[in-house]
Amino acid sequence: INPLPVEFYPSHSLFISIGTLVHLLFLPLLFLGLTSMVYTKANFQLSLIFILLFLGMAIFTFTIRHMVQFMPFAVILASIGADNYEHNVKRLAVIMVYFLFFLTASYLTLKFF
């Protein structure tokens, strides 16, 4: 299974690729949620759990079934990040669009050069 949207022949590959794009699109919100851990103690504990689980999986093994362990924490942190920038929707949209362009440029650079 390739996490990058390269082939769309089987239908399950299409769903995996769309899911990967959704995950990548919400990464800026996750980073915004992680940066909010500096300001509140509850977010610090939640972020610490996420970071420890993520680093443990990234160092030793990184398969889909192991991502299930830290994905709920990532969703919570992304919603906290979205809640922090709810009052400024334009800025959040600009951040997400720039991040999407960065990912697209990185993908095309790696694929063709």
C-alpha positions as a Python dict, from the first residue, in 0.01 Angstrom:
ca = {
    (1, 'I'): (0, 0, 0),
    (2, 'N'): (147, 331, -108),
    (3, 'P'): (41, 634, 99),
    (4, 'L'): (107, 873, -188),
    (5, 'P'): (-167, 923, -447),
    (6, 'V'): (11, 759, -738),
    (7, 'E'): (-234, 505, -881),
    (8, 'F'): (-611, 512, -882),
    (9, 'Y'): (-683, 174, -1046),
    (10, 'P'): (-839, -27, -761),
    (11, 'S'): (-1117, 140, -566),
    (12, 'H'): (-950, 79, -227),
    (13, 'S'): (-640, 261, -350),
    (14, 'L'): (-858, 564, -425),
    (15, 'F'): (-996, 569, -71),
    (16, 'I'): (-651, 526, 81),
    (17, 'S'): (-517, 813, -129),
    (18, 'I'): (-808, 1042, -40),
    (19, 'G'): (-763, 958, 328),
    (20, 'T'): (-394, 1038, 303),
    (21, 'L'): (-470, 1375, 144),
    (22, 'V'): (-718, 1456, 422),
    (23, 'H'): (-458, 1364, 685),
    (24, 'L'): (-197, 1581, 516),
    (25, 'L'): (-440, 1870, 485),
    (26, 'F'): (-506, 1868, 858),
    (27, 'L'): (-137, 1863, 958),
    (28, 'P'): (-123, 2243, 1003),
    (29, 'L'): (-411, 2217, 1249),
    (30, 'L'): (-221, 1948, 1436),
    (31, 'F'): (83, 2175, 1459),
    (32, 'L'): (-137, 2459, 1582),
    (33, 'G'): (-279, 2228, 1849),
    (34, 'L'): (69, 2119, 1952),
    (35, 'T'): (186, 2479, 1984),
    (36, 'S'): (-109, 2555, 2213),
    (37, 'M'): (41, 2312, 2468),
    (38, 'V'): (263, 2595, 2586),
    (39, 'Y'): (-34, 2794, 2713),
    (40, 'T'): (-250, 2538, 2899),
    (41, 'K'): (-156, 2249, 3123),
    (42, 'A'): (-429, 2014, 2993),
    (43, 'N'): (-308, 2052, 2636),
    (44, 'F'): (48, 1993, 2753),
    (45, 'Q'): (-44, 1651, 2895),
    (46, 'L'): (-240, 1561, 2583),
    (47, 'S'): (41, 1678, 2357),
    (48, 'L'): (299, 1490, 2561),
    (49, 'I'): (101, 1166, 2524),
    (50, 'F'): (72, 1225, 2149),
    (51, 'I'): (442, 1305, 2106),
    (52, 'L'): (556, 1003, 2309),
    (53, 'L'): (329, 764, 2119),
    (54, 'F'): (424, 918, 1785),
    (55, 'L'): (799, 906, 1851),
    (56, 'G'): (772, 550, 1980),
    (57, 'M'): (599, 440, 1662),
    (58, 'A'): (826, 645, 1435),
    (59, 'I'): (1145, 510, 1588),
    (60, 'F'): (1055, 143, 1607),
    (61, 'T'): (780, 72, 1355),
    (62, 'F'): (546, 278, 1140),
    (63, 'T'): (263, 73, 1001),
    (64, 'I'): (-105, 155, 957),
    (65, 'R'): (-219, -61, 1248),
    (66, 'H'): (16, 121, 1485),
    (67, 'M'): (-106, 464, 1376),
    (68, 'V'): (-441, 381, 1534),
    (69, 'Q'): (-282, 427, 1877),
    (70, 'F'): (-193, 794, 1836),
    (71, 'M'): (-451, 901, 1577),
    (72, 'P'): (-726, 985, 1833),
    (73, 'F'): (-484, 1221, 2008),
    (74, 'A'): (-395, 1377, 1672),
    (75, 'V'): (-763, 1438, 1597),
    (76, 'I'): (-814, 1601, 1937),
    (77, 'L'): (-507, 1822, 1893),
    (78, 'A'): (-616, 1919, 1541),
    (79, 'S'): (-958, 2020, 1671),
    (80, 'I'): (-790, 2226, 1944),
    (81, 'G'): (-577, 2392, 1675),
    (82, 'A'): (-887, 2465, 1466),
    (83, 'D'): (-1066, 2600, 1772),
    (84, 'N'): (-777, 2837, 1846),
    (85, 'Y'): (-801, 2987, 1496),
    (86, 'E'): (-1178, 2974, 1462),
    (87, 'H'): (-1204, 3351, 1492),
    (88, 'N'): (-964, 3399, 1201),
    (89, 'V'): (-1089, 3164, 929),
    (90, 'K'): (-911, 3346, 646),
    (91, 'R'): (-571, 3308, 811),
    (92, 'L'): (-636, 2939, 872),
    (93, 'A'): (-743, 2889, 509),
    (94, 'V'): (-428, 3066, 387),
    (95, 'I'): (-209, 2845, 608),
    (96, 'M'): (-378, 2531, 478),
    (97, 'V'): (-353, 2642, 113),
    (98, 'Y'): (16, 2728, 149),
    (99, 'F'): (77, 2394, 317),
    (100, 'L'): (-107, 2217, 35),
    (101, 'F'): (105, 2399, -225),
    (102, 'F'): (421, 2307, -32),
    (103, 'L'): (321, 1941, -23),
    (104, 'T'): (234, 1945, -393),
    (105, 'A'): (565, 2106, -485),
    (106, 'S'): (755, 1858, -268),
    (107, 'Y'): (572, 1564, -424),
    (108, 'L'): (632, 1682, -779),
    (109, 'T'): (997, 1755, -706),
    (110, 'L'): (1053, 1410, -559),
    (111, 'K'): (866, 1239, -840),
    (112, 'F'): (1026, 1411, -1140),
    (113, 'F'): (1373, 1519, -1021),
}
